[in-house]
């Protein structure tokens, strides 16, 4: 059993989308950066860690405490990004077929993969965790560049509040 490979996951997701007559998702640099950063942050969490799937809230921001700094690091402007989706999955030993099944068979995730608005994807893997971040081609989902001069420690809290309105965090083991 092979560990999850990001290219295999993307190929599987795109095969699934083609079966629904949807266009392939295209690698998106900023979504990829965010997925990698989140996967790195949660790699030590046990697979039993999860939420019921909801809008990012103060509670879920404690589950991803590095999210504000990850957004800055990936140069994502949360003031203009409200149409992104963060989908972490934990599968022991990260078996690619099981990871892919979690994304395509779970109603929680499949509804986003079935949505033609999503055109870009980033995938990050660390240990048992795989994180898929979806982006749209719209102005509010393309993960526009962050304005570096506006970013500060205090400003990051403002950005996180804006992000809470748009991004979804869904954790499924």
PyMOL commands that set and color helices and strands:
alter all, ss='L'
color gray80, all
select helices_A, chain A and resi 6-19+29-42+58-63+67-73+92-94+96-105+107-113+148-150+153-164
alter helices_A, ss='H'
color red, helices_A
select strands_A, chain A and resi 26-27+54-55+85-90+118-126+129-136+168-172
alter strands_A, ss='S'
color yellow, strands_A
deselect
rebuild
show_as cartoon
